[in-house]
Amino acid sequence: MTGRLAVLALLVLAPAAALGSEATRAVEAFVARVAGATVNELAVEQSFTLYHPDGRHPQSTGEQRVWFKLPRRQRVEEVVEGRRRVRLIVDDRAWERAPDGRVSEVRVERDHERTHLLMPFRRTAADLLAEWRALGVRDDVSHVTRVNGRAITVIGAQPGERNTPSVWLDPEHGVVRFIRRERLPRGEALVDLTLSEHRPLTNGFAFPYRQEAFVDGKLLLLVVVRAVSVNAGVREDLFDVEALRQGR
C-alpha cells in the first residue's frame, strides 16, 4: 500500500513541479535578459486619468513626475486641478506633503506598491517569485498563452482562470499584466493592471508607456507616459525629508 501511495503522489505532484519549473525558467530567462541593463536612477513624466466607478467617464486628470533611485527611494510629484502633492518613500518609511503644505509620515502600502513590476533590477528570479508569492501568486502553477501574437507565460493561474492572482510575463518586456485581489476603501476587489506600449530604454530593458488599472472589470486609472530618462543624475535632495518640509 505504501508503494502505491508513493506512486500516486508522484503522479499528482509531477505536473505541478513541471509547471513550477516552467515559471522559474521564464523568470530566470527574463532576469538574464535585463542583467546587462545598468539602471541606477529613473525619471518619468506622465499624465493620468481617474475614472468614475462606472469605468466609462473620466472623473479627474493630472500630471506626475516620478523619480526612482535604486534600491529603495522614490519621489512622486502630482498636480491635480492645480493642487500639488508630493510623496516620498525612503526604504520602509514614507512622507507626504499635502497641497496645504503640511507634511506627515504615512504608511508604506507595500501591497499596493508596483515598483517591482516596473523595475526588476538587482533582484534574482527567486527574489521576484518570492515577492509575487507574498502578493498571493502561486509559482507552482503556470501556462503559456498568446497575446497579440506573443507567447506569454502566465504564472499563478491555469488556462481559463480569470480571477486568480497571476503575473503575465513577456520574455522581452517583462510583466505585462498583474492580477490580484486587494483591499480598497470600498472593500475587497479584483485589481487587474496591464502594462503595454513598451519602448526600449537600455540594454534589453523596455518601459511601458501605457498603464491601465481595472477594478472588478471596470477601468479606474489610465497612465500615459510622456518621457523617461535613465541614469540622468537624479538629485539627492529630492529624497530629503527636511527639504520636503521646506517645500523643496
DRENPA-3360 file (N, C-alpha, C; in nm, 2 decimals, always signed):
BEGIN
1 = MTGRLAVL = +0.08/-0.12/+0.00/+0.00/+0.00/+0.00/+0.09/+0.13/+0.00 ~ +0.20/+0.12/+0.08/+0.28/+0.24/+0.09/+0.34/+0.27/-0.05 ~ +0.38/+0.17/-0.12/+0.44/+0.19/-0.26/+0.34/+0.25/-0.35 ~ +0.22/+0.20/-0.35/+0.11/+0.25/-0.43/+0.09/+0.40/-0.40 ~ +0.08/+0.44/-0.27/+0.06/+0.57/-0.24/+0.17/+0.66/-0.29 ~ +0.30/+0.61/-0.28/+0.41/+0.69/-0.33/+0.40/+0.72/-0.48 ~ +0.36/+0.61/-0.55/+0.34/+0.63/-0.70/+0.24/+0.73/-0.73 ~ +0.12/+0.72/-0.65/+0.01/+0.81/-0.67/+0.05/+0.96/-0.64;
9 = ALLVLAPA = +0.13/+0.97/-0.54/+0.18/+1.11/-0.50/+0.27/+1.16/-0.61 ~ +0.35/+1.08/-0.67/+0.44/+1.13/-0.78/+0.36/+1.17/-0.90 ~ +0.25/+1.09/-0.93/+0.17/+1.13/-1.04/+0.09/+1.26/-1.02 ~ +0.05/+1.28/-0.90/-0.02/+1.41/-0.87/+0.07/+1.53/-0.87 ~ +0.19/+1.51/-0.81/+0.28/+1.62/-0.78/+0.37/+1.65/-0.90 ~ +0.40/+1.56/-0.99/+0.49/+1.58/-1.10/+0.44/+1.69/-1.19 ~ +0.31/+1.69/-1.23/+0.27/+1.80/-1.32/+0.29/+1.94/-1.25 ~ +0.26/+1.95/-1.12/+0.28/+2.08/-1.06/+0.42/+2.12/-1.05;
17 = AALGSEAT = +0.51/+2.02/-1.03/+0.65/+2.05/-1.03/+0.70/+2.10/-1.17 ~ +0.65/+2.03/-1.27/+0.69/+2.07/-1.41/+0.64/+2.21/-1.44 ~ +0.51/+2.24/-1.39/+0.46/+2.38/-1.42/+0.54/+2.48/-1.34 ~ +0.58/+2.45/-1.22/+0.65/+2.54/-1.14/+0.79/+2.57/-1.20 ~ +0.85/+2.47/-1.25/+0.98/+2.49/-1.32/+0.97/+2.57/-1.44 ~ +0.86/+2.56/-1.51/+0.83/+2.64/-1.63/+0.83/+2.79/-1.59 ~ +0.76/+2.82/-1.48/+0.75/+2.96/-1.44/+0.89/+3.01/-1.40 ~ +0.97/+2.92/-1.33/+1.10/+2.96/-1.28/+1.19/+2.99/-1.41;
25 = RAVEAFVA = +1.18/+2.90/-1.50/+1.27/+2.92/-1.62/+1.23/+3.05/-1.70 ~ +1.10/+3.08/-1.70/+1.06/+3.20/-1.77/+1.12/+3.33/-1.70 ~ +1.11/+3.33/-1.57/+1.16/+3.44/-1.49/+1.31/+3.45/-1.50 ~ +1.38/+3.34/-1.49/+1.52/+3.34/-1.50/+1.57/+3.39/-1.63 ~ +1.50/+3.35/-1.74/+1.53/+3.40/-1.87/+1.52/+3.55/-1.89 ~ +1.41/+3.60/-1.83/+1.39/+3.75/-1.83/+1.49/+3.82/-1.75 ~ +1.52/+3.77/-1.63/+1.62/+3.84/-1.54/+1.76/+3.84/-1.62 ~ +1.79/+3.73/-1.68/+1.92/+3.72/-1.76/+1.92/+3.82/-1.87;
33 = RVAGATVN = +1.80/+3.85/-1.93/+1.79/+3.94/-2.04/+1.82/+4.08/-2.00 ~ +1.77/+4.12/-1.88/+1.79/+4.26/-1.84/+1.91/+4.28/-1.75 ~ +1.99/+4.17/-1.73/+2.11/+4.17/-1.65/+2.21/+4.28/-1.70 ~ +2.21/+4.30/-1.83/+2.31/+4.39/-1.88/+2.26/+4.54/-1.88 ~ +2.14/+4.56/-1.83/+2.09/+4.70/-1.82/+2.13/+4.76/-1.69 ~ +2.22/+4.86/-1.69/+2.26/+4.92/-1.57/+2.17/+5.04/-1.54 ~ +2.08/+5.02/-1.45/+1.98/+5.13/-1.42/+1.99/+5.16/-1.27 ~ +2.04/+5.28/-1.24/+2.05/+5.32/-1.10/+1.95/+5.43/-1.07;
41 = ELAVEQSF = +1.91/+5.50/-1.17/+1.81/+5.61/-1.15/+1.71/+5.61/-1.27 ~ +1.59/+5.66/-1.24/+1.49/+5.67/-1.35/+1.41/+5.79/-1.32 ~ +1.38/+5.87/-1.42/+1.29/+5.99/-1.41/+1.18/+5.97/-1.51 ~ +1.06/+5.98/-1.47/+0.94/+5.96/-1.55/+0.85/+6.08/-1.55 ~ +0.80/+6.12/-1.66/+0.70/+6.23/-1.67/+0.57/+6.16/-1.74 ~ +0.46/+6.18/-1.67/+0.34/+6.11/-1.72/+0.21/+6.19/-1.68 ~ +0.11/+6.16/-1.76/-0.02/+6.21/-1.73/-0.11/+6.10/-1.69 ~ -0.22/+6.13/-1.61/-0.31/+6.02/-1.57/-0.45/+6.07/-1.57;
49 = TLYHPDGR = -0.54/+5.97/-1.58/-0.69/+6.00/-1.58/-0.75/+5.90/-1.48 ~ -0.82/+5.96/-1.38/-0.90/+5.87/-1.29/-1.04/+5.87/-1.34 ~ -1.10/+5.75/-1.34/-1.24/+5.73/-1.40/-1.34/+5.71/-1.29 ~ -1.46/+5.75/-1.32/-1.58/+5.73/-1.24/-1.59/+5.58/-1.21 ~ -1.65/+5.53/-1.10/-1.66/+5.39/-1.07/-1.73/+5.31/-1.18 ~ -1.81/+5.38/-1.27/-1.87/+5.30/-1.38/-1.77/+5.26/-1.49 ~ -1.64/+5.32/-1.48/-1.54/+5.28/-1.57/-1.55/+5.34/-1.71 ~ -1.64/+5.43/-1.73/-1.66/+5.49/-1.86/-1.64/+5.64/-1.87;
57 = HPQSTGEQ = -1.66/+5.71/-1.76/-1.65/+5.86/-1.76/-1.53/+5.91/-1.68 ~ -1.44/+5.98/-1.74/-1.33/+6.04/-1.67/-1.38/+6.13/-1.56 ~ -1.31/+6.12/-1.44/-1.35/+6.19/-1.32/-1.25/+6.31/-1.30 ~ -1.12/+6.28/-1.31/-1.02/+6.39/-1.30/-0.90/+6.35/-1.37 ~ -0.82/+6.45/-1.40/-0.69/+6.43/-1.47/-0.58/+6.50/-1.40 ~ -0.46/+6.46/-1.42/-0.35/+6.52/-1.35/-0.21/+6.49/-1.42 ~ -0.11/+6.54/-1.37/+0.03/+6.52/-1.42/+0.11/+6.47/-1.30 ~ +0.21/+6.39/-1.34/+0.30/+6.33/-1.24/+0.45/+6.34/-1.29;
65 = RVWFKLPR = +0.54/+6.36/-1.20/+0.68/+6.34/-1.22/+0.73/+6.24/-1.11 ~ +0.79/+6.13/-1.16/+0.83/+6.03/-1.06/+0.98/+6.00/-1.08 ~ +1.05/+6.00/-0.96/+1.19/+5.97/-0.96/+1.22/+5.84/-0.88 ~ +1.29/+5.75/-0.94/+1.33/+5.63/-0.87/+1.49/+5.63/-0.86 ~ +1.53/+5.60/-0.74/+1.68/+5.59/-0.71/+1.70/+5.45/-0.64 ~ +1.75/+5.36/-0.71/+1.77/+5.23/-0.66/+1.87/+5.23/-0.54 ~ +1.85/+5.14/-0.44/+1.75/+5.04/-0.44/+1.61/+5.07/-0.40 ~ +1.59/+5.17/-0.30/+1.46/+5.18/-0.24/+1.42/+5.33/-0.21;
73 = RQRVEEVV = +1.44/+5.41/-0.31/+1.40/+5.55/-0.29/+1.31/+5.59/-0.41 ~ +1.20/+5.67/-0.38/+1.11/+5.71/-0.48/+1.04/+5.84/-0.44 ~ +1.03/+5.93/-0.54/+0.96/+6.05/-0.51/+0.85/+6.07/-0.62 ~ +0.73/+6.11/-0.58/+0.62/+6.13/-0.68/+0.57/+6.27/-0.65 ~ +0.57/+6.36/-0.76/+0.51/+6.49/-0.75/+0.39/+6.49/-0.84 ~ +0.28/+6.52/-0.78/+0.15/+6.51/-0.85/+0.07/+6.64/-0.85 ~ +0.02/+6.68/-0.96/-0.06/+6.80/-0.97/-0.20/+6.77/-1.03 ~ -0.30/+6.79/-0.95/-0.44/+6.76/-0.99/-0.52/+6.89/-0.97;
81 = EGRRRVRL = -0.58/+6.94/-1.08/-0.66/+7.07/-1.07/-0.58/+7.18/-1.00 ~ -0.45/+7.19/-1.03/-0.37/+7.30/-0.97/-0.32/+7.27/-0.83 ~ -0.36/+7.16/-0.77/-0.32/+7.13/-0.63/-0.20/+7.03/-0.64 ~ -0.09/+7.06/-0.57/+0.03/+6.98/-0.58/+0.05/+6.90/-0.45 ~ +0.08/+6.77/-0.47/+0.10/+6.68/-0.36/+0.23/+6.60/-0.39 ~ +0.31/+6.58/-0.29/+0.44/+6.52/-0.31/+0.45/+6.40/-0.21 ~ +0.49/+6.28/-0.26/+0.50/+6.16/-0.18/+0.65/+6.12/-0.19 ~ +0.71/+6.09/-0.07/+0.85/+6.05/-0.07/+0.86/+5.91/+0.00;
89 = IVDDRAWE = +0.93/+5.82/-0.06/+0.95/+5.68/+0.00/+1.10/+5.66/+0.01 ~ +1.14/+5.63/+0.13/+1.28/+5.60/+0.16/+1.29/+5.47/+0.24 ~ +1.34/+5.37/+0.18/+1.34/+5.24/+0.25/+1.20/+5.20/+0.29 ~ +1.17/+5.18/+0.42/+1.04/+5.14/+0.47/+0.96/+5.25/+0.53 ~ +0.99/+5.37/+0.50/+0.92/+5.49/+0.55/+0.87/+5.58/+0.44 ~ +0.77/+5.65/+0.46/+0.71/+5.74/+0.36/+0.66/+5.86/+0.42 ~ +0.67/+5.97/+0.35/+0.61/+6.10/+0.39/+0.53/+6.16/+0.28 ~ +0.44/+6.25/+0.31/+0.35/+6.31/+0.21/+0.34/+6.46/+0.25;
97 = RAPDGRVS = +0.36/+6.54/+0.15/+0.33/+6.69/+0.16/+0.20/+6.72/+0.09 ~ +0.10/+6.76/+0.17/-0.03/+6.79/+0.12/-0.03/+6.92/+0.04 ~ -0.14/+6.95/-0.04/-0.15/+7.08/-0.11/-0.14/+7.20/-0.01 ~ -0.18/+7.18/+0.11/-0.18/+7.29/+0.21/-0.04/+7.31/+0.27 ~ +0.06/+7.23/+0.23/+0.19/+7.24/+0.28/+0.22/+7.16/+0.40 ~ +0.12/+7.09/+0.46/+0.15/+7.01/+0.58/+0.22/+6.88/+0.53 ~ +0.32/+6.84/+0.61/+0.40/+6.72/+0.59/+0.37/+6.62/+0.70 ~ +0.34/+6.50/+0.66/+0.31/+6.39/+0.76/+0.37/+6.26/+0.72;
105 = EVRVERDH = +0.41/+6.18/+0.81/+0.46/+6.05/+0.78/+0.34/+5.96/+0.76 ~ +0.34/+5.88/+0.65/+0.23/+5.79/+0.61/+0.28/+5.65/+0.60 ~ +0.18/+5.56/+0.60/+0.21/+5.42/+0.59/+0.26/+5.38/+0.45 ~ +0.36/+5.29/+0.44/+0.40/+5.24/+0.31/+0.31/+5.13/+0.28 ~ +0.24/+5.14/+0.17/+0.14/+5.04/+0.13/+0.22/+4.94/+0.03 ~ +0.29/+4.85/+0.09/+0.37/+4.75/+0.01/+0.28/+4.67/-0.07 ~ +0.16/+4.64/-0.02/+0.06/+4.55/-0.10/+0.02/+4.62/-0.23 ~ +0.02/+4.76/-0.23/-0.02/+4.84/-0.35/+0.10/+4.89/-0.43;
113 = ERTHLLMP = +0.22/+4.86/-0.38/+0.34/+4.91/-0.45/+0.36/+4.83/-0.58 ~ +0.39/+4.90/-0.69/+0.41/+4.84/-0.82/+0.55/+4.86/-0.87 ~ +0.64/+4.91/-0.79/+0.77/+4.93/-0.84/+0.84/+4.80/-0.89 ~ +0.81/+4.69/-0.82/+0.87/+4.56/-0.85/+0.83/+4.52/-0.99 ~ +0.72/+4.57/-1.05/+0.68/+4.54/-1.18/+0.75/+4.62/-1.29 ~ +0.78/+4.74/-1.25/+0.85/+4.83/-1.35/+1.00/+4.82/-1.34 ~ +1.05/+4.79/-1.22/+1.20/+4.80/-1.20/+1.25/+4.66/-1.15 ~ +1.27/+4.57/-1.24/+1.31/+4.43/-1.19/+1.46/+4.42/-1.17;
121 = FRRTAADL = +1.53/+4.53/-1.13/+1.67/+4.52/-1.13/+1.72/+4.48/-0.99 ~ +1.85/+4.43/-0.99/+1.92/+4.40/-0.86/+1.84/+4.29/-0.78 ~ +1.76/+4.21/-0.85/+1.69/+4.10/-0.79/+1.70/+3.98/-0.88 ~ +1.71/+3.86/-0.81/+1.72/+3.74/-0.88/+1.58/+3.69/-0.92 ~ +1.57/+3.58/-1.00/+1.44/+3.52/-1.03/+1.38/+3.48/-0.90 ~ +1.45/+3.42/-0.81/+1.40/+3.38/-0.68/+1.34/+3.50/-0.60 ~ +1.41/+3.61/-0.61/+1.36/+3.73/-0.54/+1.22/+3.77/-0.59 ~ +1.21/+3.78/-0.73/+1.08/+3.82/-0.79/+0.97/+3.72/-0.76;
129 = LAEWRALG = +1.00/+3.59/-0.77/+0.90/+3.49/-0.74/+0.85/+3.50/-0.59 ~ +0.95/+3.53/-0.50/+0.91/+3.54/-0.36/+0.82/+3.67/-0.34 ~ +0.85/+3.78/-0.41/+0.77/+3.90/-0.40/+0.63/+3.87/-0.45 ~ +0.62/+3.80/-0.56/+0.49/+3.77/-0.62/+0.41/+3.67/-0.53 ~ +0.48/+3.57/-0.47/+0.41/+3.48/-0.38/+0.35/+3.55/-0.26 ~ +0.43/+3.66/-0.21/+0.38/+3.74/-0.10/+0.25/+3.81/-0.13 ~ +0.23/+3.83/-0.26/+0.11/+3.90/-0.31/+0.00/+3.80/-0.35 ~ +0.02/+3.68/-0.32/-0.08/+3.58/-0.34/-0.07/+3.50/-0.47;
137 = VRDDVSHV = +0.04/+3.52/-0.55/+0.06/+3.45/-0.67/+0.13/+3.31/-0.65 ~ +0.07/+3.21/-0.70/+0.13/+3.07/-0.69/+0.23/+3.05/-0.80 ~ +0.35/+3.02/-0.76/+0.45/+3.00/-0.87/+0.46/+2.85/-0.90 ~ +0.38/+2.76/-0.85/+0.38/+2.62/-0.88/+0.27/+2.59/-0.99 ~ +0.20/+2.70/-1.04/+0.10/+2.68/-1.14/+0.13/+2.78/-1.25 ~ +0.13/+2.74/-1.38/+0.16/+2.83/-1.49/+0.12/+2.77/-1.62 ~ +0.10/+2.85/-1.72/+0.08/+2.80/-1.85/+0.12/+2.91/-1.95 ~ +0.13/+2.88/-2.08/+0.17/+2.97/-2.18/+0.05/+3.00/-2.27;
145 = TRVNGRAI = +0.03/+3.13/-2.30/-0.08/+3.17/-2.38/-0.02/+3.27/-2.49 ~ -0.10/+3.31/-2.58/-0.06/+3.41/-2.68/-0.14/+3.53/-2.67 ~ -0.08/+3.65/-2.67/-0.14/+3.78/-2.66/-0.09/+3.86/-2.77 ~ -0.17/+3.90/-2.87/-0.12/+3.98/-2.98/-0.01/+3.92/-3.05 ~ -0.02/+3.78/-3.07/+0.09/+3.71/-3.14/+0.21/+3.68/-3.06 ~ +0.22/+3.72/-2.93/+0.34/+3.70/-2.85/+0.31/+3.59/-2.75 ~ +0.41/+3.50/-2.72/+0.40/+3.40/-2.62/+0.42/+3.46/-2.48 ~ +0.32/+3.44/-2.40/+0.32/+3.50/-2.26/+0.31/+3.39/-2.16;
153 = TVIGAQPG = +0.40/+3.39/-2.06/+0.39/+3.29/-1.95/+0.30/+3.35/-1.84 ~ +0.19/+3.28/-1.81/+0.10/+3.32/-1.71/+0.14/+3.24/-1.58 ~ +0.18/+3.31/-1.48/+0.23/+3.24/-1.35/+0.12/+3.26/-1.25 ~ +0.07/+3.15/-1.19/-0.03/+3.16/-1.09/-0.17/+3.12/-1.13 ~ -0.20/+3.09/-1.26/-0.33/+3.06/-1.30/-0.33/+2.95/-1.41 ~ -0.43/+2.87/-1.41/-0.45/+2.77/-1.51/-0.52/+2.83/-1.63 ~ -0.52/+2.77/-1.75/-0.59/+2.82/-1.86/-0.74/+2.84/-1.83 ~ -0.80/+2.96/-1.86/-0.94/+2.98/-1.83/-0.96/+3.05/-1.70;
161 = ERNTPSVW = -0.87/+3.05/-1.61/-0.88/+3.12/-1.48/-0.86/+3.27/-1.49 ~ -0.96/+3.35/-1.47/-0.95/+3.49/-1.50/-0.95/+3.57/-1.37 ~ -0.99/+3.52/-1.26/-0.99/+3.59/-1.14/-0.89/+3.55/-1.03 ~ -0.79/+3.47/-1.08/-0.69/+3.42/-0.99/-0.57/+3.51/-0.99 ~ -0.51/+3.54/-0.87/-0.38/+3.62/-0.87/-0.28/+3.56/-0.96 ~ -0.23/+3.64/-1.05/-0.14/+3.59/-1.15/-0.05/+3.70/-1.21 ~ +0.07/+3.66/-1.26/+0.16/+3.75/-1.33/+0.17/+3.70/-1.47 ~ +0.16/+3.80/-1.56/+0.17/+3.76/-1.71/+0.31/+3.82/-1.75;
169 = LDPEHGVV = +0.39/+3.73/-1.79/+0.53/+3.76/-1.82/+0.57/+3.75/-1.97 ~ +0.60/+3.86/-2.03/+0.65/+3.86/-2.17/+0.80/+3.84/-2.17 ~ +0.86/+3.75/-2.25/+1.00/+3.73/-2.25/+1.09/+3.85/-2.28 ~ +1.04/+3.95/-2.35/+1.12/+4.06/-2.38/+1.08/+4.18/-2.29 ~ +0.95/+4.20/-2.26/+0.91/+4.32/-2.20/+0.89/+4.31/-2.04 ~ +0.89/+4.18/-2.00/+0.87/+4.16/-1.85/+0.72/+4.15/-1.82 ~ +0.68/+4.20/-1.71/+0.54/+4.19/-1.66/+0.46/+4.28/-1.75 ~ +0.35/+4.22/-1.81/+0.26/+4.30/-1.89/+0.12/+4.30/-1.84;
177 = RFIRRERL = +0.10/+4.21/-1.73/-0.03/+4.21/-1.67/-0.01/+4.15/-1.53 ~ -0.08/+4.21/-1.43/-0.08/+4.16/-1.29/-0.22/+4.17/-1.23 ~ -0.26/+4.05/-1.19/-0.40/+4.04/-1.13/-0.39/+3.99/-0.99 ~ -0.47/+4.05/-0.90/-0.47/+4.01/-0.76/-0.59/+4.08/-0.69 ~ -0.63/+4.02/-0.58/-0.74/+4.08/-0.50/-0.67/+4.17/-0.40 ~ -0.73/+4.29/-0.39/-0.68/+4.39/-0.29/-0.79/+4.45/-0.21 ~ -0.75/+4.50/-0.09/-0.84/+4.57/+0.00/-0.84/+4.72/-0.04 ~ -0.95/+4.77/-0.09/-0.96/+4.91/-0.13/-1.06/+4.97/-0.03;
185 = PRGEALVD = -1.07/+5.11/-0.03/-1.16/+5.18/+0.06/-1.30/+5.13/+0.05 ~ -1.34/+5.08/-0.06/-1.48/+5.03/-0.08/-1.49/+4.88/-0.05 ~ -1.38/+4.82/-0.01/-1.38/+4.67/+0.02/-1.29/+4.60/-0.07 ~ -1.29/+4.47/-0.06/-1.20/+4.38/-0.14/-1.25/+4.38/-0.29 ~ -1.15/+4.39/-0.38/-1.19/+4.39/-0.52/-1.08/+4.32/-0.60 ~ -1.11/+4.28/-0.72/-1.02/+4.23/-0.81/-0.95/+4.34/-0.89 ~ -0.82/+4.35/-0.88/-0.75/+4.46/-0.95/-0.66/+4.40/-1.06 ~ -0.68/+4.45/-1.18/-0.61/+4.40/-1.30/-0.53/+4.51/-1.36;
193 = LTLSEHRP = -0.40/+4.50/-1.35/-0.31/+4.60/-1.40/-0.25/+4.56/-1.53 ~ -0.26/+4.63/-1.64/-0.20/+4.60/-1.77/-0.10/+4.70/-1.80 ~ +0.02/+4.66/-1.85/+0.13/+4.74/-1.90/+0.15/+4.71/-2.04 ~ +0.15/+4.82/-2.13/+0.17/+4.80/-2.27/+0.24/+4.91/-2.33 ~ +0.25/+4.91/-2.47/+0.32/+5.01/-2.55/+0.46/+5.03/-2.50 ~ +0.54/+4.92/-2.48/+0.67/+4.92/-2.43/+0.77/+4.98/-2.54 ~ +0.86/+5.06/-2.48/+0.96/+5.12/-2.57/+1.10/+5.09/-2.51 ~ +1.20/+5.05/-2.60/+1.33/+5.02/-2.55/+1.39/+5.14/-2.47;
201 = LTNGFAFP = +1.46/+5.11/-2.36/+1.52/+5.21/-2.28/+1.67/+5.19/-2.28 ~ +1.72/+5.07/-2.24/+1.86/+5.05/-2.23/+1.89/+4.90/-2.22 ~ +1.98/+4.85/-2.31/+2.03/+4.71/-2.30/+1.93/+4.61/-2.26 ~ +1.82/+4.60/-2.34/+1.73/+4.49/-2.32/+1.61/+4.52/-2.23 ~ +1.62/+4.64/-2.17/+1.51/+4.68/-2.08/+1.42/+4.78/-2.15 ~ +1.29/+4.75/-2.15/+1.18/+4.83/-2.21/+1.09/+4.88/-2.10 ~ +1.03/+5.00/-2.13/+0.94/+5.06/-2.03/+0.80/+5.08/-2.09 ~ +0.70/+5.05/-2.01/+0.56/+5.06/-2.06/+0.51/+5.20/-2.06;
209 = YRQEAFVD = +0.48/+5.25/-2.18/+0.43/+5.39/-2.19/+0.28/+5.40/-2.17 ~ +0.21/+5.29/-2.15/+0.07/+5.29/-2.12/+0.04/+5.19/-2.01 ~ -0.03/+5.24/-1.90/-0.06/+5.16/-1.79/-0.20/+5.18/-1.75 ~ -0.28/+5.07/-1.74/-0.42/+5.07/-1.71/-0.45/+4.98/-1.59 ~ -0.53/+5.04/-1.50/-0.58/+4.96/-1.38/-0.73/+4.94/-1.39 ~ -0.77/+4.82/-1.38/-0.92/+4.79/-1.38/-0.95/+4.73/-1.24 ~ -1.07/+4.77/-1.19/-1.12/+4.72/-1.06/-1.25/+4.65/-1.09 ~ -1.25/+4.52/-1.06/-1.37/+4.44/-1.09/-1.42/+4.46/-1.24;
217 = GKLLLLVV = -1.32/+4.46/-1.33/-1.35/+4.47/-1.47/-1.38/+4.61/-1.52 ~ -1.37/+4.71/-1.44/-1.40/+4.85/-1.48/-1.28/+4.94/-1.47 ~ -1.25/+5.01/-1.58/-1.13/+5.10/-1.58/-1.14/+5.20/-1.47 ~ -1.03/+5.20/-1.39/-1.02/+5.30/-1.28/-0.92/+5.41/-1.31 ~ -0.80/+5.37/-1.37/-0.69/+5.46/-1.39/-0.62/+5.43/-1.52 ~ -0.59/+5.54/-1.59/-0.51/+5.53/-1.71/-0.39/+5.62/-1.70 ~ -0.27/+5.57/-1.72/-0.15/+5.64/-1.71/-0.08/+5.64/-1.85 ~ -0.05/+5.76/-1.90/+0.02/+5.77/-2.03/+0.16/+5.84/-2.00;
225 = VRAVSVNA = +0.26/+5.77/-2.03/+0.40/+5.82/-2.01/+0.44/+5.91/-2.12 ~ +0.49/+6.02/-2.09/+0.54/+6.11/-2.20/+0.69/+6.10/-2.22 ~ +0.77/+6.08/-2.11/+0.91/+6.08/-2.13/+0.97/+6.00/-2.01 ~ +1.08/+5.93/-2.04/+1.16/+5.85/-1.94/+1.31/+5.88/-1.97 ~ +1.38/+5.91/-1.86/+1.52/+5.92/-1.87/+1.59/+5.83/-1.77 ~ +1.70/+5.77/-1.81/+1.77/+5.67/-1.72/+1.91/+5.72/-1.69 ~ +1.94/+5.71/-1.56/+2.08/+5.75/-1.51/+2.11/+5.89/-1.55 ~ +2.02/+5.98/-1.53/+2.04/+6.12/-1.57/+2.08/+6.21/-1.46;
233 = GVREDLFD = +2.12/+6.16/-1.35/+2.17/+6.24/-1.24/+2.06/+6.29/-1.15 ~ +1.98/+6.21/-1.09/+1.87/+6.25/-1.00/+1.93/+6.31/-0.88 ~ +1.89/+6.43/-0.84/+1.95/+6.50/-0.72/+1.91/+6.43/-0.59 ~ +2.01/+6.43/-0.50/+2.00/+6.36/-0.37/+1.89/+6.43/-0.29 ~ +1.88/+6.57/-0.30/+1.79/+6.64/-0.21/+1.65/+6.61/-0.24 ~ +1.62/+6.55/-0.36/+1.48/+6.51/-0.39/+1.42/+6.41/-0.29 ~ +1.51/+6.34/-0.22/+1.47/+6.24/-0.12/+1.50/+6.28/+0.02 ~ +1.52/+6.41/+0.04/+1.55/+6.46/+0.18/+1.42/+6.51/+0.24;
241 = VEALRQGR = +1.39/+6.45/+0.36/+1.26/+6.48/+0.43/+1.26/+6.63/+0.47 ~ +1.37/+6.68/+0.52/+1.37/+6.82/+0.57/+1.35/+6.91/+0.45 ~ +1.40/+6.88/+0.34/+1.38/+6.96/+0.22/+1.23/+6.96/+0.18 ~ +1.17/+6.84/+0.19/+1.03/+6.83/+0.17/+0.95/+6.92/+0.26 ~ +0.99/+6.92/+0.39/+0.91/+7.00/+0.48/+0.92/+7.15/+0.45 ~ +1.03/+7.19/+0.38/+1.05/+7.33/+0.35/+0.99/+7.36/+0.21 ~ +0.93/+7.26/+0.15/+0.87/+7.29/+0.02/+0.96/+7.27/-0.10 ~ +1.07/+7.21/-0.08/+1.16/+7.19/-0.19/+1.16/+7.04/-0.24;
% end
